Amino acid sequence: MDMVAIKQLTYELLGNKNSHPWKEKGNKYYHGERVASLVISLRKLILPEDDSHDDILTVAAWFHDISNGEDHHGEVGAVKAREVLREYCTKEELDEICVIISVHDDRYHGRDTYSDYIKLQQDADLLDHFGSYDIWMHFIYSSAHGLAFNNVIDWLVNERPKDDEKYLSELNFEISRKIYKEKSDFVKSFAERFRTEGSGQFWNLSTILAD
């Protein structure tokens, strides 16, 4: 595969597009870039001797959300990816890329039958949404939807942690769950500081004074 040409194609299709009106321009292009990096990092941790599918994983990551915002976006995106990539890949490469795209968001129905490559892509995709990016997304969502400062604090402190078990159950590998927990702990720490400073108090004042 000509990875340079495919990367350019990805930007042409997604670089100036936003999946939702309130999200930043090119959000799914940059999400795809991050997922491509994360999936290779996970592969090196979980399948350290197997780099045979790195290009396939990378291209699948770049295109996995090409139809985000539409119903059944994985299946629809696989069809669209097949159309735009057919001149850049062999049939075998394209078949595997499209399978990964088609089920990247289906973490329940066929889980026992998925290859490790599909599972790597799923985990990389899910993990990119959390940690500092999770905070950023809620900030811009709140701004676009007229939510107040206290609404954001309430969501970060009280609502966001309720989903931890759900997301942990959707991850395929133990290292992915450990990474998720670290990201979640960061958000909780930020939320506590945000709540403290949002109520007009200094954060960690006793430590500052002790120095």
ABEGO torsion letter per residue (X at the ends): XBAAAAAAAAAAAAAABBABAABBBGAAAAAAAAAAAAAAAAAAAABAABAAAAAAAAAAAAAAAAABGBBGAAAAAAAAAAAAAAAABBAAAAAAAAAAAAAAABAAAAAAABBAAAAAAAAAAAAAABEAAAAAAAAAAAAAAGBBAAAAAAAAAAAAAAAAAAAAAABABAAAAAAAAAAAAAAAAAAAAAAAAAAGBBBGAAAAAAX
